[in-house]
Amino acid sequence: MSRAAEREEMVDALRRALADGSGGPGTVGVRSLGRGETSSLLPGERDGLAVVVPDDAALAELLPGLTVAAAVAVVDGETSTLVFTTSPVTRLQAVLASAVGVATAGLDASVRRLRAEVGVIDVLQSVGRELTAQLDIDRVVQDATDTATTVTGAAFGAFFYNLINQFGESYTLYTLSGAPREAFSRFPMPRNTEVFAPTFDGAGTMRSDDIVSDARFGRNAPYYGMPEGHLPVHSYLAVPVLSPTTGEVLGGFFFGHPETGQFTERHQSLAEGIAGYAAIALDNARLFERERNFATELSRSMLPVVPDVPGLDIVARYLPAATGIKVGGDWFDVIDLASGATAFVIGDVVGHGVTAATVMGQVRTAIRSYALLELPPTEVLRNVSQLAAGLPDPSFVTCFYAVHAPDGSLTYANAGHLPAILRHPGGRLEQIGEAMAQPLGIGREFPEQRTDFPRGADLVLYTDGLVESRTRDLTQGIDWLIEALATMTGRVTGAACDQLILQLTGGHHDDDIALLYVHHDSGGRR
């Protein structure tokens, strides 16, 4: 409503109120006052107020020939409108209050509506922030279902959503809120009937005060309505969830209540708003999941099959990041050389995702190629560093490269990677190869060192995902690894290495883990 319209409504309300509140016959009139008249009648600045005028002399001058019993000025800036009556008015303040109430009734209703809308917006913004900050599909769909069921006042809610497996096949899953899963587990997935079609086809929202009475309900075999044992539903609200990028129907929310007339337009707006945010979150989560799975599978496909080397017990482990996007850059390798020597490699590409996995594959292939030429560790790393520096996506790579010769020696070079841990036959643990050179792609010289790796000794190579986390710094993590290795006794096994990883990570690691554990068997060839 415009300011002028508000003023006119106030004037009209005052005119009616003075007429109704007068004690006898008389005149109710309205007179516009100019700037000078307003100033003389009402000294000082008053804006948007209904002001009782007490100055009889001023009123007599403005309204000659009339005996004014009561007058009220509606002020608008420097001008005003005077509403007056010549009849006695009883309880003038009550009359004025009634007039103001009538004039502002529409405004009060508007304020209430605006406050309600602000409440809806606040709820949607809060829900949107929480949903779109998540990348885990299971959590996104459950949180969206729980929130939407709560804000709509539904007795129970469900979210049926579509996913695509690694073969490109679509399948449907669902979450529930307000009811145990057992309440629906024996029923088939809903079909594209006349009731469900608007949601599954993405045509729009469907809201019914009593779905059982809807002409579209109960027309499909074999149940012709809700199957026996289904939770009672009268009030029904269903909202499609559409991808904002492709328009694809990602799924649909369904809400029910056993009583009629429970879902309002406000509930529908809330459900549609949450569906919009859920679509964005689900889009993001699906894209993230696809890239993460692709990077993980790419990394796994590039990992080698560990050869059987006489005299060596070798256990290798690769675990992609359990959470987040940090997959793709870690690798290990075991290379059986023609001379009878064995090369051990572990490395980590700085960065994550598909790009890191691709770089890792190129670097791993280059190291294996140079290793098969039987180049010494310093030459292998120098050549690969030059290659890494010239890749289309410049990156740098940490790598520990060691060669175990038939004479029992271990020659190694380290390009910015974490130190290896050597357990001597007597049990003493030693870190070797610490801070020897810069990473591949940056460094140019890679000095090598030599030590004994006799029978009964162990060599442990690892990446930072094993020893570093958000709650533990790298130095502390390496100390814990050394402490854990000190307690390991007996022959190295895959189960023992799995237990070592579990002990250090607690089963939660937000980065890749690669581990290479080599034991020089005292009864073997070497």
Secondary structure, DSSP 8 states (H G I E B T S, - for coil): --HHHHHHHHHHHHHHHHHHHBSSS--EEEEEE-HHHHHHHS-S---S-EEE---HHHHHHHSTT---SEEEEEEETTEEEEEEESS-BSSHHHHHHHHHHHHHHHHHHHHHHHHHHHHHHHHHHHHHHHHHT---HHHHHHHHHHHHHHHHT-SEEEEEEEEE-TTS-EEEEEEEESS-THHHHTS------TTTHHHHTT---EEES-GGGSTTTT-STTTSSS-TT-----EEEEEEEE-TTT--EEEEEEEEESSSS---HHHHHHHHHHHHHHHHHHHHHHHHHHHHHHHHHHHHHHS------TTEEEEEEEE--SSTT--S-EEEEEEE-TTS-EEEEEEEESS-HHHHHHHHHHHHHHHHHHHHTT--HHHHHHHHHHHHHTSSS---EEEEEEEE-TTSEEEEEEES---EEEE-TTS-EEEESTT-S--BTT-S---EEEEE--TT-EEEEE-GGGT-BTTB-HHHHHHHHHHHHHH--SS--HHHHHHHHHHHHTT--SS-EEEEEEEE-TTS--
